[in-house]
Amino acid sequence: SASQANLTEYKLTTSVRTYLQVVDASKSDTSLDAWVTRTVESRSSRGKKAMGDDIHLLHIGRMIEEMEISIRQSLDSVYVAKQREVLHSCRLPEDPDEDDGVSGAAKAGAENVPNAAEAAAAAAASSPTKEQKN
């Protein structure tokens, strides 16, 4: 039909990979990665007169910008926070004689850590294990 002839469909699929690797010569290496894939579809009516290719570029550009904002927010709020939580939970307690670069105030105060998982990890990191006490 004539109405379908003026209708343009767009589909945008974006994938982003975040990768974190911690290399320490004295300990085992740690790596953590995540994939984020998003797909969005949009339809646009070109109206009665054809606008040329510029209207396609404008529409696609707007879709890309909106997708970028969505993925950045998702990475910040979900994936980066989850990576931080996993790394804190996997961190082994340090030797109390070793300077690990973390201040005593940061180790001692769980109130400085924003969520419960990080507070537990901070508390575990600041207290020696049974093996270290002996």
N, C-alpha and C positions, 0 to 999 in steps of 0.2 A: 504494500500500500504506500501511498504518498507520505504518510506520517512516519513510517518505518524508514523511508529513504532519507529523511532528514535527521534520523536518530543515529548518534555515534556512541559506540560502547568502548570503554577503556578498561583495561585490567592491568594493575601494577603489582608485581610481586617483588619483595625486597628481602634479602637475607643478610644478616650481620653476624659475624663471629667475634666473640671476645675471648681472648686467650691470656692467661696469666701464668708465668713460670718463675719460680723462685729457685735460684741455684745457690747452693751453699756447699763449698768444697768439703767441709767437715761433716756434713749430714746428707741425707738423701734429698734429691730434688723433688719439688712439689709443682704440679701443674694443674690448672683448672680452666676449663673452657665452657662456653655456652653458645648455642645458636639461637637466634631470634629470626623467625620468618613470618612475614605478614603479607597478606594479599588484600587488595581493595579493588572493588569494581565500581565504575561510575558510568552513567549514561548522560549524554548531553544532546539537547535538541539544537540543531543548527539554525532553526528559524526558517523563514520563507526564502531568504537569500543566502547563498553560500558565502561564507566569510573567508575562505581560503585556508591555507595551512597554518596561518598565525593563530587562529582560534584553537587549533589542536595543540600547538606548542604552549599556549597559555594554560590550557586545561591540564595537560600533562605536567607542566611545571608546578602548578598548584597542588596536584596530587603528590608529586615527589616531596614538596616542602611539608605537606601535612603528614606524610609517611615518616619523614625524618624526625619531626617533632614527636610523633607517637613512639617511634623506636627509641629515641633518646630518653623519653620519660620512662619507658618500660625498662630499659637498661639500668637507669638510675635507681628506680624504685624497687625493682625485683631482682635482677641478675647481679648487679654490683653488691647489693645488700646481702644476697644469698652467698656470693663468693666470699665476702668478708666473714660471714657467720661460719661457713665451712672451714675457712682457713684458721679462724680462731679456735674452732673445736678440734682441729687436727694438730694444732701446735703443741709440741711436747714441752713439758716444764724444763726450764733451763737449769744448769748447775748454779747453785746459789753463789759460788765464788766467781762465776763468769759475769762479765759486764755485757748485758744484752742490749744496752742502749735504751731501755725503758726505765723511766724515773720511778723511784720508790713510791711517790705519790700516785702515779698512774697504776702501779701494781696494787697498792694498798686499798685504793678507793674504788669499789665497784660502782659507787654512785656516779663516777665519771663516765661509765659505759652506758650507752643509751638503751640497750635492750637486755633481756634476761639471759639470752644465749651468750652474748658477749660478756656479761657480768660473770657468768659461770666460767667462761674460758679465761677471763682475767684472773679470777680467784684461783683457778687450777694452775695457771702459769706462775703465780706468785708464791704458792705453797710447795715445799719440797715433797717429793714422793717418798715412800717408805725406803726404797733403795738408796736415795740420796741422804736420808737421815743416818743410815748405818755407816 
